Amino acid sequence: MECLHKKCMHTLFEEQASLNPNSVAVICKNKQITYKELNEKASQLALYLNRNGVTVETFVGIFMERSIEMVIGLLGIMKAGGTYVPLDPVYPKDRLLYIINEAELTFILTDTSVEEKLPSVNIDLLRLDNDWGKIVKASKKKNVRLDITFDNLAYVIFTSGSTGKPKGVEVLHGGLSNFLNSMAKKPGFMRHDHMLALTTICFDISALEIYLPLITGGIVNIVPSEVSRDGIKLKKMLENSKATIIQATPSTYQMLLAADWKQKNPIKILCGGEPLTAKLARELLKNSSDVWNMYGPTETTIWSSICKVSSHENISIGMPIDNTQLYILDSNLKTLPNGESGELYIGGDGLARGYLNKHDLTKDRFIKNPSDNNRRIYKTGDLARCLKNGTFECLGRIDNQVKINGFRIELAEIESVLEQKKSIQKAVVVVREDSGYKNIFAFLIANKFSSELSNSNLRNVLKKFLPHYMVPTAYYYIDFFPLTLNKKIDRDKMVVMEISDILSKFRISKKTEVSRDNDSDKILKREEEENYKFRLSNSTKTNLKTDIQGIVAEILKRESQEIAIDRNLGEYGFDSIRFTLLAQKLNRKYQLSIDAEFFYQYSNIEQICSFLIIQFSEIIERYYDLLSENNEKQPSLIEETE
């Protein structure tokens, strides 16, 4: 399946399988597969797909847990000439259904562990665990020869869309191959290298983590989903692995550092998806052989420019990768001189074909290159400038698109989903930063206030369509929005003003919030009351709640009395980084061994306390007994005076 004149990613992989057949290609948990085995299985799957109608640019969904089988699925689709469309098992069913319909999928690869999470659709499902027997049987028939070119689609990834619906970015084989070949040279990846892959395949940077090792003869270690979002588990895995390269967003590295990550073996760090701060860069340099800052939108195939970071220089996005050009243009598409800021445009081999089924949007964002009408450039929406040394510096967004934890988010999409509720007249969603943490806040004007507008109900409504990283942390009701002199909503003011000032200035009538009714609280209370082992003294329970309330307040840099014990910590802006910090502080204080992941199940202080009482009653009781004894032994001030 040679590409015309050039080689696609799967062809480069096949060459490595011929050169290093018995070398380990992929590791996941306690399983591994060699290059020969991986190539054979991917080829068997490709033949099965061909026999069942998959040909060049047939869209095939892939809905699987992170596993070796997932990699077989990705390679098999590309070998068959198909275009893979990743579907994340954590996505809400409404969002999955939209993507399935928009891509007009007729075939989805899955496995029995996640199959039930798919929406009800009349689509052929191929389960790579249970159906492998019939895949092998079909592969014994004659091979199908296909010409797959650089102009064919490799994958379509759906990103957040400003219209309220996600949009599919059509990425070409040529762009993917150019990117991988460039990355192999710089930052560099060789046969002896070992990549820790922790990114969902619905985020395009996962292509580097999976495919770069496979075209160079290295090893890719697939990190399970439950580990990648838990700082403590990820730290243990990273410290105990043989990884030589890791790629992640700044938020993930902050989560690792919160877990006291201390890297023993030399490791190359690739960091992108969000701005890399100088402070974080300094911390990463302590834990690595070298650090690279990566920049690029999905529309130009993953990363378009890279920069090796040093401790004494300002952080830039560096220089463009191979066969890629960066332009700083003004509003008339004229090139600006070095040092002047303007909009960043990207040209070269990495440009996507466009947006799936969105001709007007494609025409608007992928425009003719003013210096070469036969070529296109992509309008990034980023403000940037070219420095005197030829490197580029990104200065932020021009529009309302933001990035949180590396995920690209169109705030207008969240607003659109909120405004679909009849009880909401207008929604304005902004990102506010608190102590270095970014959180999404929704400010709402209600048509009429009712129980369906409580924070918990709104969150549940949004979770039916939006992925978890797009669901706002908090919701505030006001009667009118601040306006600019041009009578437009002043979003900047809603970012910088104190919440209390916003509510006092733009809210006339006080809205009451519906009380929370949490089933998890009731279950935990019942378990605690029914088993005598958990009957700690009231004073111990009170001390436990007070201490945890204090720890949460310390992390948030707020006063303890501001923290409600029955309020979901997510509403205070807790994310994977803060949950990791909380787990670390509880483990140290009480000598426990809990992971950050459990906070996703027990999400407020009341629940956390009940869980600790049920699981660690003796440890908790002993801690407070010893504390009480030590306090009693301390002489009072009067005794000392006497």
Secondary structure, DSSP 8 states (H G I E B T S, - for coil): ---SSS--HHHHHHHHHHHSTTSEEEEETTEEEEHHHHHHHHHHHHHHHHHTT--TT-EEEEE--SSHHHHHHHHHHHHTT-EEEE--TTS-HHHHHHHHHHTT--EEEE-TTTGGGS-----EEEETTTTHHHHHHHTTS--------TTSEEEEEEE--TTSS-EEEEEEHHHHHHHHHHHIIIII--TT-EEEE-S-TTSTTHHHHHHHHHHHT-EEEE--HHHHT-HHHHHHHHHHS--SEEEE-HHHHHHHHHTT----S--EEEEESS---HHHHHHHHHTSSEEEEEE--GGG-S-SEEEEE-TTS----BEE-TTEEEEEE-TTS-B--TT--EEEEEEETT---EETT-HHHHHHHEEEETTEEEEEEEEEEEEEEE-TTS-EEEEEESSSEEEETTEEEEHHHHHHHHHTSTTEEEEEEEEEEETTEEEEEEEEEESS--GGGSHHHHHHHHHTTS-GGGS-SEEEE-SS--B-TTSSB-HHHHHHS-HHHHHHHH--S---------HHHHHHHHHHHH-GGG---HHHHHHHHHHHHHHHHHHHTS-GGG--TTS-GGGGT--HHHHHHHHHHHHHHHT----GGGGGTS-SHHHHHHHHHHHHHHHHHHHHHHHHHHHHHS--HHHHH-
